[in-house]
């Protein structure tokens, strides 16, 4: 089987390629180049491929990345939402553009260094949580059946510590390289500084729960739900951002307890083991990668969206972020949080 391994210049992707080569597959490698991928990343990837003894390719996806990921990222903040660009990048860049390129070149599968597991049951592909405590199935919930069927994830059964040891056994140059940053196109600056260069800075009102204007903000893109720092208004209890209203260019603030909500609507749904929830279903869910799994009831709406009701209120459920549904280790799918209800 011919496999094209996606290299990033990190330890996970290069170990993936080395494992597959050792297992006897016909492996080649390629790095995707776009904003945030450095010359150092490319060189580490090239050196790893040379050490493993496999061909190395370079695919420049800069135009597609700018349009699909960065333009989306900027627009979401302009609309008062907080996006997760990694989820979108996986769906449209790493597992679509890269996969299509691999198929054009005659490869049968692609492989990445994500910590998750793909299994085939009958004629359906399933996604499961990886063994590592920082497993990455949350970022892969948007993958389609075609993408899952053409993808190999060797690291799902390992921990990060295991992978470091395996990389050292292969004497890979990436074995001790530090972990990369979360948002690859923000390597040297913070999100607010990046957005300040791409969006007009429009000050507006800061409003409390009673509807009273109590201050002025610097621009809505400087704020996210649950944020405490940077509000700059004294109060007997610390103020947190409760809501962002782009139409009124307003920030609403309140106390920490006001951020706990139980219900919301999610759209842009992608489900993996089946095509839709046919009736109300109890699942485990998380509304951000770092959040713990929590019990929730999900039900399909007529417009194709899903209503989610958590058994216990959750902290700062944020429009623009992804909610991902699980049943034990099985990833059921997820969607984009659109409207917080209660």
C-alpha positions as CSV (number, residue, x, y, z in Angstrom):
1,X,0.0,0.0,0.0
2,X,1.3,3.5,-0.9
3,X,0.9,6.0,1.9
4,X,1.7,9.7,1.9
5,X,2.6,10.8,5.4
6,X,1.9,14.5,6.3
7,X,5.0,15.9,8.0
8,X,5.0,19.1,10.0
9,X,8.5,19.2,11.3
10,X,7.4,17.8,14.7
11,X,8.0,14.6,16.5
12,X,4.5,13.1,16.0
13,X,4.3,13.3,12.2
14,X,7.8,12.1,11.7
15,X,7.3,9.2,14.1
16,X,4.2,8.3,12.2
17,X,6.1,8.0,9.0
18,X,8.9,6.0,10.6
19,X,6.4,3.5,12.1
20,X,4.7,2.9,8.8
21,X,8.0,2.5,7.0
22,X,9.1,-0.1,9.5
23,X,5.8,-1.9,9.1
24,X,6.6,-2.4,5.5
25,X,4.3,0.1,3.8
26,X,5.5,2.1,0.7
27,X,5.8,5.4,2.4
28,X,6.6,8.9,1.1
29,X,6.2,12.2,2.9
30,X,5.1,15.8,2.3
31,X,4.9,19.0,4.2
32,X,2.0,21.5,3.7
33,X,3.3,25.1,3.4
34,X,1.1,28.0,4.4
35,X,1.3,31.0,6.7
36,X,3.0,30.0,10.0
37,X,5.0,27.1,8.6
38,X,8.6,28.2,9.0
39,X,11.8,27.4,7.2
40,X,12.9,25.6,10.3
41,X,9.7,23.4,10.2
42,X,10.4,22.5,6.6
43,X,14.1,21.7,7.3
44,X,13.2,19.4,10.3
45,X,10.6,17.6,8.1
46,X,13.1,17.2,5.3
47,X,15.8,15.9,7.7
48,X,13.4,13.4,9.3
49,X,12.4,12.1,5.8
50,X,16.0,11.7,4.9
51,X,16.7,9.8,8.2
52,X,13.7,7.5,7.6
53,X,14.8,7.0,4.0
54,X,11.6,8.1,2.3
55,X,11.0,10.7,-0.5
56,X,10.0,14.2,0.6
57,X,7.6,16.5,-1.1
58,X,6.5,20.1,-0.5
59,X,3.0,21.3,-1.2
60,X,2.3,25.0,-1.2
61,X,-1.3,25.6,0.0
62,X,-0.9,29.2,0.9
63,X,-3.7,30.7,-1.3
64,X,-6.3,28.1,-0.2
65,X,-5.2,28.5,3.5
66,X,-5.5,32.3,3.3
67,X,-9.0,32.1,1.9
68,X,-10.4,29.2,3.8
69,X,-8.8,29.6,7.2
70,X,-7.4,33.1,7.8
71,X,-10.3,35.0,6.1
72,X,-12.7,32.9,8.1
73,X,-10.8,33.5,11.4
74,X,-11.0,37.3,10.9
75,X,-14.6,37.3,9.8
76,X,-15.7,35.3,12.9
77,X,-14.1,37.8,15.2
78,X,-15.7,40.6,13.3
79,X,-19.0,38.9,13.9
80,X,-18.4,38.6,17.6
81,X,-17.7,34.9,17.6
82,X,-14.6,32.9,18.7
83,X,-13.6,30.4,16.0
84,X,-11.4,27.3,16.3
85,X,-9.3,27.4,13.1
86,X,-7.6,24.0,13.8
87,X,-11.0,22.2,13.3
88,X,-11.5,23.9,10.0
89,X,-7.9,23.4,8.9
90,X,-8.2,19.7,9.5
91,X,-11.4,19.4,7.5
92,X,-10.5,21.5,4.5
93,X,-6.7,21.6,4.3
94,X,-5.1,18.6,5.9
95,X,-7.8,16.0,5.1
96,X,-9.1,17.5,1.9
97,X,-6.5,19.4,-0.1
98,X,-3.7,17.1,1.1
99,X,-5.8,14.0,0.6
100,X,-6.9,15.0,-2.9
101,X,-3.3,15.8,-3.8
102,X,-2.2,12.4,-2.5
103,X,-4.8,10.6,-4.5
104,X,-3.8,12.5,-7.7
105,X,-0.3,11.2,-7.2
106,X,-1.4,7.6,-6.9
107,X,-1.3,7.1,-3.1
108,X,-4.0,5.0,-1.5
109,X,-3.9,6.5,2.0
110,X,-2.6,9.5,3.9
111,X,-1.2,9.4,7.4
112,X,-1.0,12.0,10.1
113,X,0.4,12.3,13.6
114,X,-2.9,12.9,15.4
115,X,-3.7,11.1,18.6
116,X,-6.9,9.4,17.7
117,X,-8.1,6.0,16.3
118,X,-10.0,5.1,13.2
119,X,-11.8,1.8,13.0
120,X,-14.0,0.2,10.3
121,X,-17.1,-1.7,11.3
122,X,-19.0,-3.3,8.4
123,X,-19.0,-0.5,5.8
124,X,-18.8,2.4,8.1
125,X,-15.7,4.2,9.5
126,X,-15.6,5.2,13.2
127,X,-13.5,7.8,15.0
128,X,-12.4,7.0,18.6
129,X,-10.5,8.8,21.3
130,X,-6.8,8.2,21.4
131,X,-4.9,6.7,24.4
132,X,-3.0,9.8,25.3
133,X,-4.4,12.2,27.9
134,X,-4.2,15.0,25.3
135,X,-5.8,12.9,22.5
136,X,-7.0,14.9,19.6
137,X,-10.3,13.4,18.4
138,X,-12.0,16.8,19.3
139,X,-10.2,18.4,16.3
140,X,-11.2,15.6,13.9
141,X,-15.0,15.4,14.4
142,X,-15.7,17.1,11.0
143,X,-14.0,14.3,9.0
144,X,-16.2,12.6,6.4
145,X,-16.5,8.9,5.6
146,X,-14.3,9.4,2.5
147,X,-11.6,11.2,4.6
148,X,-11.7,8.6,7.4
149,X,-11.6,5.7,4.9
150,X,-8.4,7.1,3.3
151,X,-6.6,8.0,6.6
152,X,-4.2,6.1,8.9
153,X,-3.6,7.3,12.4
154,X,-0.8,5.1,13.9
155,X,-0.4,7.2,17.1
156,X,-3.8,6.7,18.6
157,X,-2.7,3.7,20.6
158,X,0.3,5.5,22.0
159,X,1.0,8.2,24.6
160,X,3.1,11.2,23.8
161,X,5.8,9.8,26.1
162,X,5.7,6.5,24.1
163,X,6.1,8.5,20.9
164,X,9.1,10.4,22.2
165,X,10.8,7.1,23.0
166,X,9.9,5.6,19.6
167,X,11.3,8.7,17.9
168,X,14.6,8.4,19.8
169,X,14.8,4.7,18.8
170,X,14.7,5.8,15.2
171,X,17.2,8.6,16.0
172,X,14.9,11.2,14.4
173,X,16.0,14.8,14.5
174,X,12.6,15.8,15.8
175,X,12.7,13.5,18.8
176,X,13.3,16.3,21.3
177,X,11.8,19.2,19.4
178,X,9.3,21.2,21.5
179,X,5.6,21.2,20.9
180,X,4.3,23.7,18.3
181,X,2.0,26.5,19.1
182,X,-1.8,25.9,18.9
183,X,-2.6,28.4,16.1
184,X,0.1,28.1,13.5
185,X,-0.3,31.4,11.8
186,X,0.1,33.3,15.2
187,X,3.7,32.1,16.0
188,X,5.1,35.5,17.1
189,X,2.1,37.5,18.1
190,X,-1.1,37.2,20.1
191,X,-4.5,37.0,18.7
192,X,-5.5,40.6,19.5
193,X,-2.4,42.1,17.9
194,X,-3.1,40.0,14.7
195,X,-6.7,41.1,14.6
196,X,-5.8,44.7,15.2
197,X,-3.9,44.7,11.9
198,X,-6.8,43.2,10.0
199,X,-9.9,44.8,11.5
200,X,-10.9,48.4,12.3
201,X,-10.6,49.2,15.9
202,X,-14.1,50.6,16.9
203,X,-14.6,51.5,20.6
204,X,-18.1,50.9,21.9
205,X,-20.1,50.5,25.1
206,X,-19.6,48.1,28.0
207,X,-23.0,47.2,29.4
208,X,-23.9,45.5,32.6
209,X,-26.8,43.0,33.2
210,X,-29.2,45.8,34.0
211,X,-28.6,47.4,30.6
212,X,-26.5,50.3,32.0
213,X,-23.5,51.6,30.1
214,X,-20.6,51.4,32.6
215,X,-17.6,51.9,30.4
216,X,-16.1,51.7,26.9
217,X,-14.3,48.9,25.2
218,X,-11.4,49.1,22.7
219,X,-13.1,46.9,20.0
220,X,-15.1,43.7,20.2
221,X,-12.4,41.6,18.8
222,X,-10.2,42.2,21.9
223,X,-12.7,40.1,23.9
224,X,-14.0,36.6,24.2
225,X,-16.7,35.0,26.4
226,X,-15.4,34.3,29.9
227,X,-12.6,36.9,29.6
228,X,-11.8,38.7,32.8
229,X,-8.7,40.7,32.1
230,X,-8.7,43.9,30.0
231,X,-12.2,45.0,31.0
232,X,-10.8,47.8,33.2
233,X,-13.8,48.5,35.3
234,X,-13.7,48.2,39.1
235,X,-16.6,46.3,40.8
236,X,-17.1,44.5,44.1
237,X,-16.8,41.3,42.2
238,X,-14.6,40.8,39.1
239,X,-16.4,41.5,35.8
240,X,-16.4,38.8,33.0
241,X,-17.5,39.1,29.4
242,X,-21.0,37.5,29.1
243,X,-22.0,38.5,25.6
244,X,-20.6,40.2,22.5
245,X,-23.1,42.0,20.3
246,X,-21.5,43.0,16.9
247,X,-24.6,44.8,15.7
248,X,-24.6,47.2,18.6
249,X,-20.8,47.0,18.9
250,X,-21.3,46.3,22.6
251,X,-19.8,44.1,25.2
252,X,-22.0,42.8,28.1
253,X,-20.4,42.0,31.4
254,X,-21.4,40.3,34.6
255,X,-20.2,38.1,37.4
256,X,-18.5,34.7,37.1
257,X,-21.7,32.8,38.1
258,X,-23.5,34.4,35.1
259,X,-21.3,32.5,32.7
260,X,-22.7,29.1,33.5
261,X,-25.3,28.0,31.0
262,X,-27.0,24.7,30.1
263,X,-28.6,25.0,26.7
264,X,-27.6,26.1,23.2
265,X,-28.2,25.5,19.5
266,X,-25.4,24.1,17.3
267,X,-25.3,24.2,13.5
268,X,-23.1,23.0,10.7
269,X,-23.4,19.4,12.1
270,X,-21.3,16.5,11.1
271,X,-22.1,13.0,12.5
272,X,-19.9,10.0,12.0
273,X,-21.5,6.7,13.0
274,X,-24.9,7.7,11.5
275,X,-26.3,10.5,9.4
276,X,-28.5,12.2,12.0
277,X,-29.9,11.9,15.6
278,X,-33.4,10.3,15.0
279,X,-34.6,11.1,18.5
280,X,-33.4,12.6,21.8
281,X,-30.2,11.0,22.9
282,X,-28.0,11.2,26.0
283,X,-24.4,11.7,25.2
284,X,-21.2,13.0,26.7
285,X,-20.1,16.3,25.2
286,X,-17.5,19.1,25.5
287,X,-17.7,22.7,24.2
288,X,-14.0,23.3,24.0
289,X,-10.9,21.0,23.7
290,X,-9.8,21.6,27.3
291,X,-13.2,21.1,28.8
292,X,-14.1,17.8,30.6
293,X,-16.7,15.6,29.1
294,X,-20.2,16.2,30.6
295,X,-23.6,14.5,30.2
296,X,-26.0,16.2,27.8
297,X,-29.2,15.5,25.9
298,X,-29.2,16.2,22.2
299,X,-32.2,16.5,19.9
300,X,-32.4,17.2,16.2
301,X,-34.3,20.3,15.0
302,X,-36.2,20.5,11.7
303,X,-33.7,23.0,10.3
304,X,-30.9,20.4,10.6
305,X,-29.5,22.0,13.7
306,X,-29.2,20.4,17.1
307,X,-30.3,21.5,20.5
308,X,-28.0,20.6,23.3
309,X,-29.1,20.6,27.0
310,X,-26.4,19.8,29.6
311,X,-27.3,18.1,32.8
312,X,-25.1,20.5,34.7
313,X,-24.4,24.1,33.6
314,X,-21.1,24.6,31.7
315,X,-18.6,27.4,31.8
316,X,-18.6,30.1,29.1
317,X,-20.3,28.2,26.2
318,X,-19.0,30.3,23.3
319,X,-20.5,30.9,19.8
320,X,-18.0,29.9,17.1
321,X,-16.5,27.1,19.1
322,X,-17.2,23.4,18.4
323,X,-19.3,21.1,20.5
324,X,-18.2,17.5,20.1
325,X,-20.4,14.5,21.2
326,X,-19.1,11.2,22.5
327,X,-20.4,7.8,23.6
328,X,-17.6,6.4,25.8
329,X,-14.6,6.5,23.4
330,X,-16.6,6.8,20.3
331,X,-16.9,10.2,18.6
332,X,-20.4,10.7,17.5
333,X,-19.7,14.0,15.7
334,X,-20.4,17.6,16.5
335,X,-21.2,21.1,15.3
336,X,-20.5,24.8,15.7
337,X,-22.1,26.6,18.6
338,X,-24.5,29.3,17.3
339,X,-26.8,30.5,20.0
340,X,-26.6,30.1,23.8
341,X,-30.1,29.8,25.3
342,X,-29.9,29.3,29.1
